[in-house]
Amino acid sequence: FRQISRCGNLSGLTTRPSCIKYLSLNRFFTTNPDSHSPMTGVRANHTFDQQKLFQYLSANGIDGFENDTLCKIQQFSHGQSNPTFMIIGDNGKKFTVRKQPPGNLLPGAHAVDREYSVMTALRNTNVPIPTTRLFCNDKDIIGSPFFVYDFVEGQFFKDATLGSITSPKIRKEMYFHLLDSLAKIHAVDVDAVGLGGY
């Protein structure tokens, strides 16, 4: 699952070619170093109390954040509507934090609670999905609602045509994986998994 720990907008999963990044394609990407998502420090307009976040995660059962001085955080630099971060615990384990952006938001916009609900509901299906860990609606922690899920190593492609993949064989396999994942999504009984209201 190429969640690259940044997009996570699974309410619109694989509805456009660029969403190939969500699929289980990791084994194809090792030969394409240019497709890695650039990481940056936390942007000035997205800063928050990192120690408070780490302490909250530790208090809510996520291992690796007891010694917050050894924990690290980076931000994905592009490609998402909701600010998304990779956090690394003192044990080296990586997670993703996806939060609402700061400022006044339109009703229903940047619904990270919806993303969390959909991802959590799909985790016991055949749809490739990272494990969600928690959702927090308390704005006092990092300034806006957020959720946490497992970071999955991989790459994503800004170019939806996959122009950097020149091997016909690899391109064919990638698109067959795309179709396979689409089929798995359409096979989900949305009522059975609790998503009938979406």
Secondary structure as GFF3:
##gff-version 3
##sequence-region A 1 198
A	DSSP	three_ten_helix	10	12	.	.	.	ID=ss1
A	DSSP	three_ten_helix	17	22	.	.	.	ID=ss2
A	DSSP	three_ten_helix	26	31	.	.	.	ID=ss3
A	DSSP	three_ten_helix	33	35	.	.	.	ID=ss4
A	DSSP	beta_strand	39	40	.	.	.	ID=ss5
A	DSSP	three_ten_helix	44	46	.	.	.	ID=ss6
A	DSSP	alpha_helix	50	59	.	.	.	ID=ss7
A	DSSP	three_ten_helix	68	70	.	.	.	ID=ss8
A	DSSP	beta_strand	72	76	.	.	.	ID=ss9
A	DSSP	beta_strand	84	88	.	.	.	ID=ss10
A	DSSP	beta_strand	94	99	.	.	.	ID=ss11
A	DSSP	alpha_helix	112	122	.	.	.	ID=ss12
A	DSSP	beta_strand	132	136	.	.	.	ID=ss13
A	DSSP	alpha_helix	139	142	.	.	.	ID=ss14
A	DSSP	beta_strand	146	150	.	.	.	ID=ss15
A	DSSP	alpha_helix	168	186	.	.	.	ID=ss16
###
